[in-house]
Amino acid sequence: MDLEKAQRAFKRNRFECSIFKTKEKASEYLNGKIDGCSIGMGDSLTLAEMGLYDKLISHNTVYDIHHLPVDREKAGFKETNDAFLEIARKTLTTDIFLCSVNGASETGVLVNMDGTGNRAAGSLFDHKKVYFVLGRNKMAPSLEEAIWRTRNIAAPKNVLRHKFLCGCSAHGGDKCYDCGAPDRICNALVIYYKKMRNTEMEVVLIDEDLGF
Ligand code: SF4
């Protein structure tokens, strides 16, 4: 995948865009840029693999739904869900919002699928700055292929990760079956054609495979 070509395309679409060879370099960059802020983090395996929460928490206020004040394994569904919603709401009113995407095209367009809406909402409005952080595995040549990977690769893998019962997980997560399961996570598809008005937005591309 040609990350430099993608960077030029993102800039044409009014996003700031930076490229890093490794997740450690990207993490160092973000930790240096974000200081003394309130930060909301969307549900992102990429950010978790970068260990960003542990770096940022020492000099910022950070709300991350990967760090709920309950033990997900031991707490019941209601307790876990209540804790999730409380943190998710807080992520919407912070200075900075950090998330990844499920797909991105070399033509400079980002794609996200969402089940609850907290990540989609947080990435679109009312933050001073939004960072979209993604590994090279999220990139596809065209928007159509980025949407295809979102639906058939990222979504089934996330369903398996959360142990949800959906059409894709019943088949081992091989592809999307466009299910009607109550657990379905594919409820809204967001396509970021250009940077949103009134919000700074930066795409951080990393030349490694990260997340799904
Ligand atoms: S629509 Fe259903 S089957 Fe398709 S990826 Fe989403 S949860 Fe899985």
Boltz pocket constraint, residues with backbone or C-beta under 6 A from the ligand:
constraints:
  - pocket:
      binder: B
      contacts: [[A, 151], [A, 152], [A, 155], [A, 156], [A, 159], [A, 166], [A, 167], [A, 168], [A, 169], [A, 175], [A, 176], [A, 177], [A, 178], [A, 179], [A, 180], [A, 181], [A, 183], [A, 184], [A, 185], [A, 186]]
      max_distance: 6.0
